[in-house]
Amino acid sequence: MNKNRFESLQDIENRKKELRLKIERQEEILVKDFDAYQEDMETLKRLWKTVKGIRKTGSKVRTGGKEALSLIANKLPGTVDVSRLTSIISTAGSILFWLWERKRKNKKK
């Protein structure tokens, strides 16, 4: 650090202002990142609940056979179709893969 830069009180005051502005910008970035993180966690929780539900359904089908599958299909609301279920599973898989890669990269650092 250059000592000549801070010879007067005005120089010190200017530097404090610069640092305060930097801190404010960093806080804004952190708030945005934290909000995005919270949204990601809420989405992940919803997807995880869906995946767990699918897993429970699969175990019911394994133990009950075709009769259990038809009972489960009759209980589902009309809006749940195969394409929506497939997109939920693929999205959950993508998120889990992304989290795995992120964890692996953080371990390398």
Residue frames relative to the residue before (quaternion, step in Angstrom):
aa qw qx qy qz dx dy dz
M 1.0000 0.0000 0.0000 0.0000 0.00 0.00 0.00
N 0.4243 -0.7071 0.5145 0.2349 3.54 -0.97 0.88
K 0.3494 -0.7655 0.5059 0.1898 3.58 -0.56 1.18
N 0.5962 0.5844 -0.3638 0.4131 3.60 1.11 -0.56
R 0.5836 0.6082 -0.3620 0.3981 3.55 1.15 -0.53
F 0.7767 0.3180 -0.1509 0.5223 3.59 1.09 -0.67
E 0.2444 0.8031 -0.5112 0.1845 3.57 0.92 0.83
S 0.7790 0.2725 -0.1668 0.5395 3.59 1.03 -0.64
L 0.6394 -0.5306 0.3981 0.3887 3.52 -1.28 0.33
Q 0.6030 0.5606 -0.3519 0.4453 3.56 1.10 -0.62
D 0.6327 0.5249 -0.3250 0.4675 3.60 1.02 -0.78
I 0.6537 0.5036 -0.3062 0.4747 3.55 0.99 -0.85
E 0.6500 0.5141 -0.3140 0.4633 3.59 0.96 -0.82
N 0.6403 0.5169 -0.3206 0.4690 3.59 1.00 -0.80
R 0.6518 0.5110 -0.3093 0.4672 3.57 0.97 -0.84
K 0.6292 0.5276 -0.3322 0.4642 3.60 1.01 -0.75
K 0.6382 0.5203 -0.3217 0.4675 3.58 1.01 -0.80
E 0.6365 0.5256 -0.3221 0.4635 3.58 0.98 -0.85
L 0.6807 0.4922 -0.2883 0.4596 3.56 0.88 -0.94
R 0.6339 0.5236 -0.3342 0.4607 3.59 1.01 -0.75
L 0.6410 0.5169 -0.3220 0.4671 3.59 1.01 -0.80
K 0.6389 0.5205 -0.3212 0.4667 3.57 1.01 -0.81
I 0.6509 0.5127 -0.3111 0.4655 3.57 0.95 -0.87
E 0.6423 0.5210 -0.3260 0.4578 3.60 0.95 -0.82
R 0.6537 0.5047 -0.3126 0.4693 3.59 0.94 -0.87
Q 0.6590 0.5042 -0.3106 0.4637 3.59 0.94 -0.86
E 0.6371 0.5208 -0.3300 0.4626 3.59 1.01 -0.75
E 0.6308 0.5260 -0.3320 0.4639 3.59 1.00 -0.79
I 0.6547 0.5045 -0.3079 0.4713 3.58 0.95 -0.87
L 0.6614 0.5119 -0.3068 0.4543 3.57 0.94 -0.86
V 0.6325 0.5243 -0.3325 0.4630 3.58 1.01 -0.78
K 0.6552 0.5004 -0.3112 0.4728 3.60 0.93 -0.87
D 0.6575 0.5075 -0.3064 0.4651 3.59 0.94 -0.88
F 0.6610 0.5055 -0.3106 0.4594 3.57 0.96 -0.83
D 0.6309 0.5206 -0.3289 0.4720 3.59 1.01 -0.78
A 0.6531 0.5011 -0.3112 0.4749 3.59 0.95 -0.86
Y 0.6305 0.5325 -0.3254 0.4614 3.58 1.03 -0.80
Q 0.6604 0.5038 -0.3131 0.4604 3.59 0.92 -0.86
E 0.6379 0.5128 -0.3259 0.4732 3.58 1.00 -0.78
D 0.6449 0.5194 -0.3155 0.4635 3.58 0.98 -0.86
M 0.6654 0.4998 -0.3098 0.4599 3.59 0.94 -0.83
E 0.6378 0.5144 -0.3315 0.4677 3.60 0.98 -0.77
T 0.6468 0.5085 -0.3141 0.4738 3.58 0.98 -0.84
L 0.6539 0.5144 -0.3074 0.4618 3.55 0.94 -0.88
K 0.6370 0.5227 -0.3285 0.4617 3.59 0.99 -0.80
R 0.6570 0.5016 -0.3161 0.4657 3.59 0.92 -0.87
L 0.6709 0.4912 -0.2984 0.4686 3.56 0.93 -0.89
W 0.6422 0.5270 -0.3301 0.4483 3.57 0.99 -0.80
K 0.6253 0.5246 -0.3386 0.4681 3.59 1.01 -0.77
T 0.6456 0.5149 -0.3174 0.4661 3.57 1.01 -0.80
V 0.6546 0.5064 -0.3117 0.4668 3.56 0.94 -0.88
K 0.6404 0.5105 -0.3249 0.4730 3.59 0.97 -0.81
G 0.6363 0.5241 -0.3256 0.4631 3.58 1.01 -0.76
I 0.6405 0.5101 -0.3171 0.4785 3.56 1.02 -0.81
R 0.6400 0.5261 -0.3225 0.4579 3.57 0.99 -0.81
K 0.6503 0.5031 -0.3139 0.4748 3.58 0.97 -0.87
T 0.6296 0.5273 -0.3297 0.4656 3.56 1.02 -0.80
G 0.6486 0.5251 -0.3109 0.4549 3.56 0.98 -0.85
S 0.6661 0.4863 -0.3139 0.4704 3.57 0.95 -0.79
K 0.6160 0.5297 -0.3489 0.4671 3.60 1.07 -0.65
V 0.6547 0.5050 -0.3126 0.4676 3.57 0.99 -0.83
R 0.6415 0.5244 -0.3348 0.4487 3.61 0.96 -0.79
T 0.7296 0.4246 -0.2513 0.4736 3.57 0.91 -0.87
G 0.7710 0.3828 -0.1944 0.4703 3.59 1.00 -0.76
G 0.4172 -0.7220 0.4614 0.3030 3.57 1.19 -0.31
K 0.8199 -0.2632 0.1931 0.4704 3.53 -1.29 -0.47
E 0.6070 0.5654 -0.3652 0.4226 3.58 1.05 -0.65
A 0.6489 0.5112 -0.3117 0.4695 3.58 1.01 -0.82
L 0.6317 0.5359 -0.3307 0.4522 3.57 1.02 -0.79
S 0.6792 0.4728 -0.3070 0.4699 3.60 0.89 -0.82
L 0.6275 0.5262 -0.3407 0.4619 3.60 1.06 -0.67
I 0.6560 0.5014 -0.3054 0.4743 3.56 0.97 -0.87
A 0.6487 0.5205 -0.3199 0.4538 3.59 0.94 -0.84
N 0.6593 0.5039 -0.3114 0.4630 3.58 1.03 -0.72
K 0.6690 0.5062 -0.3011 0.4534 3.60 1.10 -0.62
L 0.5743 0.6041 -0.3841 0.3973 3.60 1.16 -0.49
P 0.4943 -0.6334 0.4896 0.3387 3.58 -1.05 0.66
G 0.6417 -0.5714 0.3630 0.3603 3.56 -1.18 0.54
T 0.6357 0.5612 -0.3430 0.4041 3.61 1.12 -0.47
V 0.6283 0.5121 -0.3529 0.4675 3.61 1.16 -0.36
D 0.0575 0.7949 -0.6015 0.0556 3.55 -0.61 1.12
V 0.7321 -0.4467 0.2906 0.4243 3.53 -1.31 0.19
S 0.6594 0.5166 -0.3311 0.4344 3.61 0.89 -0.82
R 0.6478 0.5015 -0.3224 0.4742 3.59 1.01 -0.76
L 0.6421 0.5194 -0.3142 0.4683 3.56 0.99 -0.83
T 0.6459 0.5152 -0.3095 0.4708 3.58 0.99 -0.83
S 0.6707 0.4871 -0.3117 0.4644 3.59 0.91 -0.83
I 0.6206 0.5306 -0.3460 0.4621 3.60 1.05 -0.69
I 0.6712 0.4930 -0.3022 0.4639 3.58 0.91 -0.90
S 0.6805 0.4805 -0.3057 0.4611 3.60 0.87 -0.86
T 0.6330 0.5182 -0.3322 0.4694 3.60 1.04 -0.70
A 0.6454 0.5083 -0.3161 0.4746 3.58 0.96 -0.85
G 0.6462 0.5159 -0.3180 0.4639 3.58 0.98 -0.79
S 0.6453 0.5187 -0.3170 0.4627 3.57 0.98 -0.82
I 0.6622 0.4999 -0.3059 0.4669 3.56 0.95 -0.86
L 0.6583 0.4991 -0.3154 0.4671 3.58 0.93 -0.85
F 0.6368 0.5096 -0.3296 0.4756 3.61 1.01 -0.75
W 0.6410 0.5223 -0.3227 0.4607 3.59 0.98 -0.84
L 0.6602 0.4992 -0.3083 0.4689 3.58 0.94 -0.87
W 0.6345 0.5317 -0.3262 0.4564 3.59 1.00 -0.81
E 0.6700 0.4913 -0.2953 0.4718 3.59 0.91 -0.92
R 0.6420 0.5258 -0.3172 0.4591 3.58 0.99 -0.83
K 0.6476 0.5103 -0.3095 0.4737 3.56 0.97 -0.85
R 0.6584 0.5126 -0.3045 0.4594 3.57 0.97 -0.88
K 0.6537 0.5057 -0.3115 0.4689 3.60 0.98 -0.80
N 0.6502 0.5141 -0.3159 0.4616 3.58 1.02 -0.81
K 0.6243 0.5301 -0.3417 0.4609 3.60 1.07 -0.62
K 0.6387 0.5372 -0.3236 0.4459 3.59 1.06 -0.73
K 0.6310 0.5242 -0.3316 0.4660 3.57 1.10 -0.70
